Amino acid sequence: MTFNRKLITLAVASVLASCAAPPVDTTPKNPTSVVTAKFSVNGLYLPDHTGKQTVYTRENMRAIDQKAEFDSFYMGWADYDITNIFRMTENLLWEVDHDRETYRECKLSGCADLFENFMAKTQASSEEEEEYETYEERGCAVTLDKNDFTVVATNSTRQIGGLPAQEYTATWVTEFKDSAGKVDLNLLQFVFWTTTPTAEMTHAWKVHEKATDNYLDTVGDNNALVRLLGKDGYKAISAFSGDVEKTDKMQFNSITQKLSTIEGYPLSVKMEWFQKSEACPVAKKKRADTPLDFSQGLGNAASSFLGNIIKDEADKIVDGVVEEWKKDARVRYIYEVTSVSEKQIHDSQFNIPNGYTIDDRQ
C-alpha cells in the first residue's frame, strides 16, 4: 500500500468513525422536575467565572449538572464540568468529574473535603484576589454591635425569560466592634426577581420539597447547616433560595419571617457582600523609618534613604487603589432561572456514566 493510499484509508476511517451513531440510552424514562439556570461569580475574594446549571429532581434522587468557565486565561485549568448525584434511599452521593471521567463516592451528607478543596482551588489560584481571614486568624477580638435585616418590595417590574417579574430587595447590615471602638461594617445585599408560579413551577416546588424532606430524613444531623439551623431552618434556607415553597413552619426566626414576605417563584437572585474593615488595624511601618545602614558607606546609606522615601510615596498610591477596591463587592453571585419544566428523563441521568472510574470512596 502506497503512502497516499494509507492516508486515504485513514481519512475514510476517521469520517466513518465521526458518522457512527452515538450509544443508545436504553434506560427507562420517568417524570422528572428539570430546572435550568445560568450563574456568574466575581468579586475581590473569588476569581470571575460564569456557568450553567441543570437540576434534575425526583422525590428520592437529584442530579445537579454544573459547568463553568473562568474569565482569566491563567485560570483555565480551574474550569469544571461536574455532576453531583444524590441518591436519598441509598444514603449515597456521587461527585462526577466529566473532564477526568472519574467520580467520588460518599455518604449523602457530603464528601469530607468538598468545601476545603474548592476554597483552596480558588483562593490560591490568582494573585489578583484578596485572601479572606477570620477574626481568629487575625487575633482580633470583636463583639456584634449591630444586626439589622430588612426586606422591601420595590414595586419595580421587568420581563425575565418571557415571564413578568417583581423585584424585592433584602439588606443585612452587621457591625463588629473591637476593644478600641473600631468597627467592621458588613453589608449583604440581595435582589430577588419573582414571578407568579405557573403550574409547572408549583409542581417543581412540591417535588423539590419532598426530595428535601427525604434528604433531611437520611442525613439527620450529619450536615453542618442542619446542626446549626435545625431541619426547619435548613428548609427555610431552601425556600430562601427558591428550591422549595415557603410555609409557616419555616418561620424559625425574625430573618426567615421577613424572607417569607417575598411572594412568588424566584427567577433571579443576586447577592453582593460589601465590607469596610477598620477593626484591629495593622499599623504599616514606613520604609523611610527604617534605620539607616552605614556599613556600606555614606553614599549607599543616602541612596537607600532617598529610595525608601520614593517607595513610601508609591505605597500611598497603592493604598489609594486598595481603597478603591474596597468599594467593590467582596463576593458577587448572580443566579437566574432560564426554565422550569417536567420532562421524561432517562434513569441514567442519576447514575455514573459508563466507563468512568472511581477516584475515592469515603
N, C-alpha and C positions, 0 to 999 in steps of 0.2 A: 504494500500500500504506500503510495507516494505521500509526501508531507502535506500537499494540498488536499488530498482525499481524506487524510486524518483530520485536518481542520474542518472540512465539510461534515464529516461524521460527528465530530464533537459539537459542532454548531447545531446540527439536526437533533442530537440527543438533548442539548440544552433547551431547544424550543419545545420538544416533546415533554420534557420534564416540567417546563413552565406551564404547559397546557393541561397537565394532569389534574384531574378533579380533586378538590380538597377532600379530606376524610369526612365521611358522612356521620353526623351525630345521630346515633340510633337510640339514645336515652329518651325516656318518656318526657312529655311536656306537661307542666302543671301551672295553674294560675299563680301569678307572682306579681307583687307590687313592685313597680320599677320607677325610681326617681333619678333623673339625670340633672347634673348641675355643673357649673364652672366656678373656679375659685382663683383668687390671687393672694399672695402673701408677700409683704415687704416691710420696710422699717429699718431702724438702726440696729436691732438685735438679731434680725434674720435676713439672709440673702433673698433677693427678689426672685420669685418664681410664680408661675401660673400653671393651672392644670384643669383636668376634667374628672368628674366622678360619676359613677353609676352605682346605685344602691338597689340590690335585688333582695326582697324580703318576703319570706313566708313565716308562718307562725312559729316554726321550730328551727328556722335557719335563716341566715343572712349572708350575703356576699357583697363586699364593697370593693369595686374596681376603682383604682385611682392612678392617674398618670399625670406626671408633672415635669416641666422643663424649667431650668434656671436660666435667668437672663444673661448672666455673666458667662463669657467663653470659658473662663477658668473654673467655673462651677459645673461644666458639662458632665463631669464624672458623677455628679450627685443626682442627675436626672433619674427618675424612677418610674417603673410600671409595675404596680403591685395589686394583689387582691387579698383581702382578709376575709376568710370564710369562717363563720360562726355556726357551729352545729350544737344547738342547745341540748338536745336529747342525749348526745354522746359526751357532753361536757368537754367539747373539743374546739380548738381554734387552729386553723391553718393560716400561716402567713406565706403567701406565694409571691416569689420574685420572678417575673416573666423575663426580665433581661438575662438572668443567670439560669433560668429554668430549674430553680430549686425551691424548696419550701421548708418552713419550720413548723413543728407540731407542738402545741402547748395545751394546757387547760384553758377552759373558756375565759377565765379571768384575765388571761394575757400572758405573754412571754416576759420573763424576768427583766430583761434589759431593753425593752421596746423603746421607752422614752429616753433612757440614758444614751442609747446609740444614736437616736435622732438628734438630740441636742449636741452630742459630741461631733456629729457629722456636719451640722450647720454652723455651730459656733466656732469650730476650729478650721473652717473652710476658707475664710477670706479675711484679709486684714482690714477690709472696709467696714466690717460690722463691729460695734462695740460689744464687750462681754458683760453680761449681767452678773452682778454679785449680790448675794443675800446680805442682810444686815449681820448675820452671824459671821459670814466670811470677811466682812469689813470690820468686825469687832465693834459694831455700833449699837448701843442700847437705845431703843426708842419706845414711845408709847403712842397708841392710837388716839389722836386728839379730835378727829372729825371723821364721820362716816355717813355721808348723805347719798341717797339713791332716789331718783325721780324718773317718772315716765310721763311723756307728753304726746298726745295726739295732735300732730301739726296741722291736720286737715289738708295737707298737700296730697295731690294725686298724680299718677302717671300710669303709662302702659308698660308692663314687663311681660315679655313672652306672649303678647297679644291679650293679656288679662288686665283689667283695671286694678290698680293697687293704691293703697292708702299708706301714708308714712306715719310711723311712730318713732320717737327718739327716747333713749334711756341714757341717763347720765349718772355715773357713780364717782363720787369725789371722796378720797381719803387723805388725811394728813397725819404724818408720823413725825413726832417731835422728839428731839434729843435732849440731853440734860442741860444744854446751853440755850434751849429755846429755839434752835434752828429747825426748820420744817422741810420735810419731803412731801411734795404735793403730787398725788397720782390722780389722773383723770382718765376714766374709761368711758368712752362714748360709743353708743350703739345706735344704728339706724336700721329700722325694720320697714320693709315694704310688704304689706299683707293684702290678700285678696279674699273675697267671699269664697269658701271652698266649693269646688264642684263635687259631683257625686263620686268621682274617682279619687279626689283628694280626701274626702271624708272616709272612703273605704280604705285608702292607704293609711290614714291615721289609725284606724281600728286594727289593721293587720300589724302595723308597727308597734302599737301598744301591746298587743298580745305577744309579739316577739320579745318586747322589752320585759314583760312580766315573766316569760319563760326564762329569759336570760338571768333576771334577778333571782328567780327561784333556784337556778342552778348554781350561780356563783356565791350566793349568800353574802357573807361579809368579806369574802376574799376579793375585794375590789376597793381601791383607795377611796374613790368617791362615795361608794356605798357606806364605808366605815365612817366617813366624815359627815355625810348628809343623811344617811338612812335611805330606805327604799323610796319613800315618798319624795325625799329631797332629790334623789337621783332622777326620778320621773319628772320632777319639776324642771330640772335642767334639760331633760329631753324635750319637754314641752316648750321651754325657752328657745331651743334650737329648731323647733318645728317638727321634731321626729314623732311626737305623739300629741294627742289633743289635750288641752288643759281641762282639769276637773277641779272641783272644790277640795278634793283630798290633797291636792298638790300645794295648797296654801300653807306651807310649813313655817314661813317667817315673813317679815314685812316686805322683803325684796321680792319673793315669789308672788305675794299678794298683789304687788304693784305690777309685776310682769303679767299677771293673769288678766289685767285690764286690756292687754293688747288683743284685739279681735282678729280672727281670720287666719288663713293659712299663709305662713311666711314664704314669699317668693325670693326675697333678698335680705341678707343680713350683713351689715358692715360693722366691724369692731375696730376701734383705734385706742391705743394706750399712749397717753402723753405723760411726761414726768418732769418735774422740776426738783432737782436734788440739791439740798443745802444742809441736810443733817450730817453731822460728823464730817465736816470738811477736812480735807487733807491739804495742809499748807505746802505750797510749792516753793522750793528753795531757788532763789535767783542764781543764775550762773555767775553773775558778777560778784556775788557774796562769797564765792569760793576763795579761800586763802591763796595769795599769790605764791607761786613756786619759783624761788630764785636759784634753785640748784642748777638750772641750765643757763644761767646768766641773766642779766638785766634785760637785754633785748628780747629774749624769749618770754620773760615774765610779762613785759609790757604788751607784747603781741598777743599773748594769751588773754590778758585782762581786757584789751580792746575787742578781741574776738568774742569773748563772753558777753560783753555789752551788746554787741551786734546780735548775738544769738538770743539775748533777753528780749530785744525788740521783735525778733522773729517769733519767739514764744507768745508774745502778746497778740500777734496777728493770728497765730494758730488758735489761741484761746478764743478769739473773736469768732473764728469759723466754727469752733466747737459749740459756742453759744447759739449760733445759727442752727446747727444740727439739732440742738435740744428743742427747737421749736417744731421739729418734725416728730411724727409718731415713733415711739419705740417699736411698736408692733402694729401693723395694719392688716386686717384679714377681711376679705370680701367673698361672700358665698351667694351664688344666685342660682335658683332652681330654673331649669330650662324645660322640664316636662315632668308630669306625674301621670302614671297610667297603670293599668293592669294588663299583663300580657301572658301568653302561654310561653313559658321559658323551659328549656331543656334542664333536666336534673343535673347534667354535667356541670352547670354553672356553679354548683355547690360542692364540687369535688375537685381533687387535684388533677390537673391536665395530664394526659398520657405522656410518659417519657420524662417527667420531672423527677428529680432525685431529692431525697431528704437531706437537709443541711444540719438540722439539730432537732432533738426531741427532748422536751422538758416535762 
